[in-house]
Amino acid sequence: MADSVEKVMRFVEQKLQENPDIETSELFELAKKEDPAVENLSLRQFNARFPLQIKRRQSMADPARKQRPRRRRRSRAATAEGRDAIRQVFLRFASDLSAAEERKELVGVIARVDEYVEDVMKVSRG
């Protein structure tokens, strides 16, 4: 069975080199003729087992491939501190709303909502 898989893998790799734009269904039909065991696979299984693996291997070997910079994970402590800081901004906003006695003061607090948003953005950036 392992020889059969390797045989199909080499065949598919060769066909992909000859024509990188070949349809998976066409490649599947050609592979069925090459090895009858492929007939037991669905098109989706065939694609996952052969063409996708070959394309992935080729893309990993490509030196020109740009690698995404890894995102730094924040520690739980940093996340908790950020959450607390954002909570403080929201509590300040709620406090300012509740302290507004007249309608004009309430409108003033609402008009400054962008300041609160900016404070949250500063805190969340770290």
N, C-alpha and C positions, 0 to 999 in steps of 0.2 A: 504494500500500500504506500509506503514512504517513497519508493521509487516512482510510483505512479504520480504522486503529488509533485515530486521534483520534476518529473517529465512535463507535466502540465504547466508548472511554474516557469520552466525554461521556455516552453512553447509560447505562453502568454507574454512573457517578457520580450521574446523575439518579435512577436506581432506588434506589441506596443512600440518597440523601437522602429519598426518599419513604418507604422502609421499611428502616431500618438493620439490622433483624433478618432480612432475606430470606436464604434458604438459597442457598449458592453454586450448587448444582445447578439451582435454579429460575432464578437469574440467568443461568446458562450457557445454559439453554434459550431464554430471552428474547433473549439476545445472538445466538444462532444465527439467530433469525428476523430480527433487525435487520441482521445482516451474515453472509452464508453463509460467508465466509472463516474465521469462528470455528469452524466445524465441523471444521477441520483440527487444532484444538488438543484436547488431552486436558483433562479437568476440572481436573487439577492445573496444567497449563500456563496455562489460562485464569485460574484463581485467582491464580497468581503474577503474571501479566502485568497483570491489571486490578483486581479488588477489593482485593488486598493492597496494591498500589501506591497506590490511592486512599485507603485507610484509613491507610496510613503517612503520606502527605502531609498528611492531615487532622490526625493526631495530632501531627505536627511543628509544624503551624501553631497548635495550641491553646495559647494563652498560659497557661492554668491548669495545663498539664501540668507535673508536677514533674520536674525533671531530677535524676538521680542524681548525687551528688557523685562527682567523679572520684577514683579511688584513686591515691594517690601511689606511684610505682614506686620501689623501693629500688635504689640503685646496686649494681653487682656487688661493690664493696668492702664496702658495708654488709652485703650478704648473706653474703659470705665471713666477715666479722667475726662475724656472728650464728651462722653455722655453727660457727666455731671455739669460740665461747663455749659453745654447746650441747654440743659435743664434750667440752669441759673438764668440764662437769657430769657427763656420762656416764662419763668417765674417773675422776672423783672417786668416783662411785658404785661403779664396778668395783673401784677401789683399796680402798674401804672394805669391800666384800664379801670381797676376797681377804685383807685384813688380819684379818678376824674369825677367830680361832683356835678359839673354842668355839661350840657351837651357840647358846648364849644371845646371844653377840655377833652372830652371823649373823642371828638373829631380830630383834635390835635395829636392825640396818642395814635390813632389809626393812621393819620397822615405820616407819622414817623415810622411806620412799619418797615420801611426799607432799611432804617438804621438797625432794627432788631435782626433783620435778615442778614445784613452785613456782619453783625456781631456773631451770628451763628456760623456764617461762612468762614470768618477768621478762626473761630474755635475749631471748626471741623478740619481745616487745613493743617492744623497742628502747630 
